[in-house]
Amino acid sequence: MYNIKLFNKIAKVGINQFKDNLYQVGEDVSNPDAILVRSASLHEVAFNPELKAIARAGAGVNNIPVDRCAEEGIVVFNTPGANANAVKELVICGLMLASRDITESAEWAKTLVKTDDADVAKQVEKGKSKFAGCEIAGKRLGVIGLGAIGALVANAAHDLNMEVLGYDRFMTIDAAWKLSRKIEKAASMDEIFETCDYISVHIPSTPETRGMFNKETIAKMKDGVRILNFSRADLAVNEDIKEALASGKIARYVTDFPTEETVNVPGIIALPHLGASTEESEDNCAVMAVRQLAAFLENGNIRNSVNYPDTELPHTGDARICVFHKNVPGVLNHLTAMISAQGINVENMINKSKKDYAYTILEISGQVPAGVAETISSMENVIRVNVLK
């Protein structure tokens, strides 16, 4: 029986993916084998020794101590792409909000009342000119980050007759297949900054990307540029954004991550983190997170981990030994030598690495002798051993 602890409400359609006879799931579960979380912060949580995995029903993992988990052999999963369509639709809405004074005009319309001089319809015709905007058709959109969301945004914007320029330093083959061949490729982010009327960013917050929209990069942009940030608040230096809005360098800044510095600021449209807030998105994320946890707990397979390599091996033997270790020379040789010395027959194996960490699955014929897990765990640079029967 596997114990799964919930730190947030998870869509029932996802929880139902767990096999009833194998899992105990709930917020009050103690000594969990795995954690399911959405937005709750786990940075101050002390993890029990039995904890093997954490699944985030969403893409961002800022609320999870990813490095600490890697050091303890705890696999952290996310669900890239499960909420991509929901975010894409909101970004397209953001393009319209940035172009037409929709929010301001709607608030103004709420103030209209019939007077002795004019009815509401006449007031509308007289006052609407101050909310004139521009169309997106024919304008150039720069998309920074062409992953699950960025690619959908680029394709949708092209279908709306925008000229789309995309940039991604780490574009995967899978992402390339999803991107329309009509999307132009930028040689650098500077090309995006210097030539685009609109810029939409879809990259994670990292030490390299934090503050990427700053005084220096804004100076490279076209006058009247419109920026959409549906990724993370700290990608922008708020004071520099506000200064550029006041000067007219930036026409609009649309963000899904309000902060104390960005609410009630002229020119900033701040949405309350609505990107993945759809019923469909929450269901998709929950189902994906649960299936990834089950595949790992039951078979040791890893897919969509942010701290350990994706590693999958068909389960054809009687048992398997799953070893988390440092990505350093010699570990695999020592591991296979020890397994051989124990007289264990290995039917199949796979070894993958991701930065400083590696993961090895050994498919075993017959039973795993008692004490093998402890022996492997005592090896230098081995972090954790899970034996699955």
Wavefront OBJ file of the C-alpha trace (Angstrom):
o trace
v 0.000 0.000 0.000
v 1.373 3.405 -1.042
v 0.552 6.481 1.023
v -0.123 9.685 -0.954
v -0.397 12.990 0.908
v -2.325 15.886 -0.637
v -1.145 19.426 0.118
v -3.859 21.011 -2.053
v -7.214 20.007 -3.433
v -6.525 17.826 -6.469
v -9.164 17.210 -9.153
v -11.119 14.028 -8.461
v -10.608 12.770 -12.020
v -6.897 12.620 -11.209
v -7.230 10.957 -7.810
v -9.424 8.318 -9.429
v -6.418 7.221 -11.501
v -4.912 5.608 -8.390
v -5.728 1.925 -7.977
v -7.968 1.564 -4.904
v -6.182 -1.540 -3.627
v -2.707 0.005 -3.850
v -3.091 3.564 -2.594
v -4.215 5.472 0.468
v -4.785 9.105 -0.517
v -5.654 12.131 1.608
v -4.573 15.302 3.379
v -4.163 13.492 6.711
v -1.947 10.675 5.427
v 1.171 10.185 7.548
v 4.611 8.964 6.423
v 3.758 9.431 2.725
v 5.529 7.631 -0.088
v 4.623 10.553 -2.341
v 3.178 14.067 -2.197
v 0.708 15.663 -4.598
v 0.785 19.458 -4.593
v -0.355 22.462 -6.594
v 0.562 25.829 -5.058
v 1.348 25.011 -1.405
v 4.938 25.786 -0.419
v 7.040 22.811 0.660
v 10.240 24.730 1.368
v 9.787 24.556 5.135
v 8.404 20.994 5.185
v 10.575 18.292 6.783
v 10.322 15.215 4.564
v 9.915 11.783 6.139
v 12.453 9.061 5.194
v 9.810 7.103 3.265
v 9.092 9.963 0.847
v 10.153 8.972 -2.662
v 8.460 11.492 -4.944
v 6.636 14.818 -5.200
v 4.331 15.593 -8.109
v 3.343 19.172 -8.893
v 0.032 19.401 -10.753
v 1.324 22.239 -12.917
v 4.468 23.323 -14.695
v 6.259 25.636 -12.229
v 8.081 24.104 -9.256
v 9.124 27.280 -7.399
v 7.160 26.067 -4.371
v 9.263 22.875 -4.085
v 12.853 22.620 -2.767
v 14.052 20.839 -5.905
v 17.764 20.765 -5.012
v 17.127 19.425 -1.511
v 14.916 16.732 -2.987
v 17.645 15.686 -5.428
v 20.117 15.366 -2.569
v 17.682 13.110 -0.702
v 16.784 10.970 -3.736
v 13.259 12.375 -3.977
v 12.025 12.678 -7.558
v 10.166 15.896 -8.356
v 7.660 15.695 -11.202
v 5.772 18.458 -12.992
v 3.155 18.354 -15.735
v 4.479 20.322 -18.722
v 1.899 20.851 -21.421
v -1.110 19.786 -19.360
v -2.189 23.409 -18.890
v -0.669 24.719 -22.131
v -3.926 25.339 -23.958
v -5.430 27.239 -21.019
v -2.412 29.538 -20.802
v -2.320 29.978 -24.584
v -5.923 31.154 -24.644
v -5.254 33.686 -21.884
v -2.132 34.973 -23.673
v -4.197 35.551 -26.820
v -6.659 37.435 -24.633
v -3.663 39.375 -23.311
v -2.760 40.422 -26.839
v -6.204 41.963 -27.179
v -6.042 43.596 -23.747
v -2.691 45.117 -24.643
v -4.017 46.481 -27.927
v -7.478 47.775 -27.092
v -8.449 49.675 -23.938
v -10.868 46.923 -23.016
v -10.467 46.990 -19.242
v -10.520 50.781 -18.978
v -13.477 51.178 -21.331
v -15.482 48.510 -19.500
v -14.926 50.319 -16.199
v -15.921 53.626 -17.811
v -19.088 52.082 -19.216
v -20.130 51.071 -15.682
v -20.266 54.766 -14.725
v -22.760 55.759 -17.430
v -26.260 56.761 -16.411
v -29.059 58.510 -18.270
v -29.058 62.262 -17.756
v -31.275 65.151 -18.827
v -28.780 65.971 -21.565
v -28.094 62.514 -23.007
v -28.991 58.864 -22.681
v -26.368 56.136 -22.297
v -26.150 55.399 -26.034
v -25.342 59.037 -26.827
v -22.702 59.156 -24.073
v -21.114 56.023 -25.509
v -20.826 57.516 -28.985
v -19.398 60.740 -27.607
v -16.841 59.153 -25.249
v -15.630 56.024 -27.022
v -12.910 57.793 -29.015
v -10.638 58.082 -25.982
v -10.439 54.274 -25.858
v -9.281 53.771 -29.447
v -6.644 51.069 -29.834
v -4.826 49.145 -32.535
v -5.249 45.807 -34.305
v -2.824 42.903 -33.936
v -3.100 41.751 -37.570
v 0.054 42.614 -39.468
v 2.021 43.383 -36.308
v 5.167 41.469 -35.341
v 5.067 39.262 -32.224
v 8.233 37.949 -30.635
v 7.815 34.736 -28.634
v 10.648 33.949 -26.232
v 10.509 30.281 -25.267
v 8.958 27.789 -27.670
v 7.993 24.981 -25.339
v 4.510 23.577 -24.825
v 2.927 27.012 -24.286
v 5.150 29.209 -26.435
v 4.665 27.051 -29.515
v 0.877 27.169 -29.158
v 0.972 30.943 -28.707
v 3.175 31.385 -31.773
v 0.937 29.208 -33.944
v -2.273 30.876 -32.737
v -0.872 34.377 -33.280
v 0.175 33.444 -36.803
v -3.366 32.215 -37.467
v -4.545 35.672 -36.368
v -2.417 37.174 -39.158
v 0.464 38.305 -36.999
v 4.050 38.032 -38.170
v 5.676 35.778 -35.560
v 9.333 35.576 -34.631
v 10.385 32.867 -32.160
v 13.480 32.354 -30.043
v 14.479 29.399 -27.868
v 18.050 28.467 -26.945
v 17.033 24.999 -25.772
v 14.322 24.008 -28.206
v 13.568 20.273 -28.177
v 12.761 18.084 -31.166
v 9.252 17.476 -29.803
v 8.670 21.239 -29.571
v 9.970 21.757 -33.093
v 7.430 19.261 -34.442
v 4.588 21.262 -32.845
v 5.732 24.613 -34.235
v 4.349 25.853 -37.536
v 7.020 26.076 -40.222
v 5.736 29.594 -40.923
v 7.164 30.847 -37.618
v 10.413 32.718 -38.221
v 13.446 31.849 -36.128
v 15.265 34.673 -34.333
v 19.030 34.491 -34.062
v 18.990 36.035 -30.589
v 16.759 37.671 -28.009
v 18.147 41.009 -29.146
v 16.515 40.438 -32.527
v 13.195 40.004 -30.696
v 13.781 43.138 -28.644
v 14.803 45.289 -31.590
v 12.183 44.305 -34.185
v 8.942 43.243 -32.487
v 5.806 45.254 -31.719
v 4.709 42.703 -29.116
v 6.833 40.407 -26.937
v 5.471 37.362 -25.104
v 7.761 35.418 -22.768
v 7.372 31.706 -21.939
v 10.484 30.626 -20.074
v 11.087 29.592 -16.449
v 12.504 31.826 -13.757
v 16.189 30.995 -13.343
v 19.231 32.981 -12.187
v 19.902 33.708 -15.876
v 16.371 34.874 -16.759
v 15.361 36.847 -13.664
v 15.155 40.538 -14.440
v 15.486 39.953 -18.198
v 13.095 42.858 -18.855
v 15.180 45.683 -17.465
v 16.350 49.184 -18.344
v 19.071 47.873 -20.654
v 16.916 45.432 -22.641
v 13.941 47.805 -22.758
v 16.179 50.441 -24.348
v 16.734 48.044 -27.274
v 13.002 47.682 -27.909
v 10.798 49.574 -30.339
v 8.984 52.609 -29.007
v 5.458 51.661 -27.931
v 6.269 47.968 -27.481
v 3.682 45.821 -25.717
v 5.037 43.137 -23.339
v 3.156 40.056 -22.124
v 4.530 38.151 -19.126
v 2.589 34.985 -18.360
v 5.637 33.156 -16.997
v 6.879 34.617 -13.697
v 6.799 38.031 -12.021
v 10.547 38.210 -11.417
v 11.394 38.085 -15.127
v 10.774 41.839 -15.089
v 12.354 44.633 -13.071
v 9.163 46.380 -12.038
v 10.635 49.832 -11.512
v 12.177 49.756 -14.995
v 8.861 48.657 -16.496
v 7.014 51.512 -14.759
v 9.604 54.072 -15.840
v 9.299 52.903 -19.463
v 5.499 53.057 -19.286
v 5.645 56.631 -17.978
v 7.944 57.688 -20.836
v 5.883 55.891 -23.505
v 8.661 53.460 -24.404
v 6.327 50.648 -23.337
v 2.674 51.046 -24.344
v 1.285 48.194 -22.228
v 2.590 45.573 -19.813
v 0.267 42.607 -19.271
v 1.197 40.177 -16.503
v -0.465 37.222 -14.820
v 1.585 37.797 -11.659
v 0.550 40.929 -9.750
v 2.880 42.303 -7.082
v 2.764 45.278 -4.751
v 4.672 47.248 -7.392
v 2.442 46.418 -10.365
v -1.144 46.813 -9.156
v -3.020 50.042 -9.889
v -0.295 51.299 -12.219
v -1.395 53.064 -15.439
v -0.435 50.949 -18.419
v -0.122 47.699 -16.450
v -2.873 45.111 -16.794
v -2.381 42.660 -13.922
v -4.405 39.436 -13.897
v -4.649 37.268 -10.748
v -2.614 34.273 -12.002
v -5.427 32.903 -14.163
v -3.229 31.084 -16.684
v -4.066 27.519 -15.673
v -7.320 28.315 -13.878
v -9.712 26.313 -16.006
v -11.573 23.131 -15.153
v -9.980 21.377 -18.109
v -6.461 22.419 -17.148
v -6.820 21.331 -13.525
v -8.167 17.955 -14.651
v -5.366 17.463 -17.172
v -2.663 18.366 -14.647
v -4.121 16.081 -11.980
v -4.394 13.088 -14.307
v -0.873 13.589 -15.644
v 0.655 14.023 -12.166
v -1.046 10.914 -10.780
v -0.078 8.730 -13.726
v 3.556 9.832 -13.414
v 3.572 9.052 -9.686
v 2.002 5.630 -10.215
v 4.473 4.719 -12.965
v 7.349 5.632 -10.656
v 6.096 4.030 -7.449
v 4.990 0.806 -9.126
v 7.692 0.408 -11.786
v 10.446 2.903 -11.032
v 9.981 4.688 -14.361
v 10.547 8.446 -14.464
v 8.893 10.836 -16.907
v 8.819 14.641 -16.627
v 11.106 14.996 -13.625
v 12.834 18.321 -13.030
v 15.689 16.967 -10.887
v 16.342 13.427 -12.157
v 16.629 12.132 -15.737
v 13.641 10.723 -17.583
v 14.262 6.968 -17.430
v 11.878 4.261 -18.608
v 12.385 0.513 -18.912
v 9.733 -2.148 -19.619
v 9.083 -4.214 -16.491
v 9.623 -7.792 -17.732
v 11.569 -9.397 -14.867
v 10.678 -10.523 -11.355
v 11.987 -7.443 -9.576
v 13.993 -4.319 -10.143
v 16.569 -2.351 -8.243
v 16.395 1.421 -8.706
v 19.509 3.340 -7.718
v 19.812 7.130 -7.339
v 23.411 8.271 -7.379
v 25.766 11.124 -8.139
v 26.743 11.571 -11.776
v 30.437 10.813 -11.278
v 32.806 8.294 -12.933
v 33.027 4.782 -11.514
v 29.656 4.476 -9.803
v 28.090 2.292 -12.488
v 31.129 -0.035 -12.641
v 31.130 -0.482 -8.860
v 27.374 -1.069 -8.885
v 27.420 -3.775 -11.563
v 30.446 -5.450 -9.941
v 28.651 -5.631 -6.600
v 25.479 -6.990 -8.243
v 27.548 -9.657 -10.009
v 29.283 -10.611 -6.770
v 25.877 -11.189 -5.189
v 24.998 -13.698 -7.926
v 22.106 -11.558 -9.149
v 21.012 -12.111 -12.757
v 20.386 -8.799 -14.539
v 17.988 -9.204 -17.477
v 18.093 -5.581 -18.560
v 19.265 -2.212 -17.323
v 19.229 1.477 -18.111
v 21.307 4.370 -16.832
v 20.575 8.048 -17.413
v 22.029 11.257 -16.002
v 20.873 14.845 -15.532
v 23.480 17.386 -14.488
v 24.881 16.258 -11.105
v 22.554 13.294 -10.631
v 22.021 9.915 -12.259
v 19.512 7.096 -12.067
v 19.960 3.402 -12.831
v 17.286 0.713 -13.138
v 18.369 -2.957 -12.950
v 15.758 -5.478 -14.128
v 16.270 -8.669 -12.113
v 15.439 -12.317 -12.807
v 14.539 -14.105 -9.571
v 14.446 -12.691 -6.068
v 16.576 -9.875 -4.735
v 18.712 -11.265 -1.882
v 18.176 -9.771 1.570
v 20.474 -6.924 2.437
v 21.306 -5.951 -1.155
v 19.633 -2.547 -0.870
v 21.609 -1.765 2.269
v 24.857 -2.880 0.641
v 24.282 -0.688 -2.413
v 23.241 2.245 -0.214
v 26.573 2.072 1.590
v 28.490 2.599 -1.658
v 30.161 5.957 -2.176
v 28.059 8.479 -4.162
v 24.889 6.384 -3.892
v 21.987 8.496 -2.605
v 19.080 6.063 -2.401
v 17.993 2.568 -3.407
v 14.421 1.437 -4.067
v 13.690 -2.266 -4.574
v 10.463 -3.095 -6.443
v 9.080 -6.639 -6.456
l 1 2 3 4 5 6 7 8 9 10 11 12 13 14 15 16 17 18 19 20 21 22 23 24 25 26 27 28 29 30 31 32 33 34 35 36 37 38 39 40 41 42 43 44 45 46 47 48 49 50 51 52 53 54 55 56 57 58 59 60 61 62 63 64 65 66 67 68 69 70 71 72 73 74 75 76 77 78 79 80 81 82 83 84 85 86 87 88 89 90 91 92 93 94 95 96 97 98 99 100 101 102 103 104 105 106 107 108 109 110 111 112 113 114 115 116 117 118 119 120 121 122 123 124 125 126 127 128 129 130 131 132 133 134 135 136 137 138 139 140 141 142 143 144 145 146 147 148 149 150 151 152 153 154 155 156 157 158 159 160 161 162 163 164 165 166 167 168 169 170 171 172 173 174 175 176 177 178 179 180 181 182 183 184 185 186 187 188 189 190 191 192 193 194 195 196 197 198 199 200 201 202 203 204 205 206 207 208 209 210 211 212 213 214 215 216 217 218 219 220 221 222 223 224 225 226 227 228 229 230 231 232 233 234 235 236 237 238 239 240 241 242 243 244 245 246 247 248 249 250 251 252 253 254 255 256 257 258 259 260 261 262 263 264 265 266 267 268 269 270 271 272 273 274 275 276 277 278 279 280 281 282 283 284 285 286 287 288 289 290 291 292 293 294 295 296 297 298 299 300 301 302 303 304 305 306 307 308 309 310 311 312 313 314 315 316 317 318 319 320 321 322 323 324 325 326 327 328 329 330 331 332 333 334 335 336 337 338 339 340 341 342 343 344 345 346 347 348 349 350 351 352 353 354 355 356 357 358 359 360 361 362 363 364 365 366 367 368 369 370 371 372 373 374 375 376 377 378 379 380 381 382 383 384 385 386 387 388 389
